[in-house]
């Protein structure tokens, strides 16, 4: 934290009786006496008010000590120069009363001037303290702002790192899906196909009797069923149709497979699409539909569902709706599954948005928007 600036001492420090204050007392009282002496013959000047003014000025400038000193000098001057007989120290009873009134007035002027001086010094101290406090708060605020900016920069760097990591993880996941899908399709399926051919060859030899032929037929049927299952798994891991034919044919096949797998009528509608959709956006939409239909088939208890896709020059709009049991969307903020987390992360990478409208016994509607140029670098 930046230290506050050093506070300046007050203009007239209390308790410090300066020579200047006493000099002002002597000069001011002496000036009044001199004026009185030079105008005495004309009887023009009444020196008493001027002496009181000199006392007040001295007390305001020099403080209490010089003010009392000026009052003492003025009292002596009044006795010697102003109270008849002039130029003598003799005082009558009436003169004592006048002199007492002058001293009382002088004390009042000293008190007034001293209080004003104290008020000005208190105001000056308060102003200095306020300026020091403002400077300190300003320094604290500047330090806090710098720390906040540094934290924001660090947070942005962390978020960018996490975004890049998430993007690489999703890309690696898709690459692994594709590799496993190809392995299943190109190797395991071929081996099972070869096994089915060999079973047919053994059965055609006809050397094992009817019992063996029946067993071979059953074995062949199971082999074909396993092959079909592997084809389905391979397609779910990576849809080659998405790569070669585009998003609409791939979704048509996906909807048909999910409808058959979960025994739920699922309809698919789409608007005229541009010739080309960025592969990242197409893959994001495909995985969102896949995850949503899987959730509908496993959890919604819906009698039917519908998928609608609209693609234009501005972007892609996807709607998935069912009339199932529904749920409270608030649970996604605290207990979201990996499927929803993956959906949200995929959308973030393409700068897309998702809105889920659902309630218990009210069904679920999912609306997704993926902008045309929203692919992150």
Buried (B, 14 or more C-beta within 10 A) or exposed (E): EEEBEEEEEBEBEEEEBBEEBBEBBBEBBEEBBEBBBEEBEEEEBEBBEBBBEBBBBBBBBBBBBBBBBBBBBBBEBBBEBBBEEEEEEEBEEEBEEBBEEBBEBBBEBBBEBBEEBBEBBEEBEEEBEEBBEEBBEEBEEEEEEEEEEEEEEEEEEEEEEEBEEBBEEBEEEBEEBBEBBBEBBEEBBEEBEEBBEEBEEBBEEEEEEEEBBEEBEEBBEEBBEBBEEBBBBBBBBBBBBBEEEBBBEBBBBBBEBBBEEBEBEBEBEBEEBEEEBBEBBBBBBBBBBBBBBBBBBEBBEBEBBBBBBBBEEEBBBBBBBBBBBBBEEEEBEEEEEEBBEBBBBBBBBBBBEBEBEBEEEEBBBBBBBBBBEBBEE
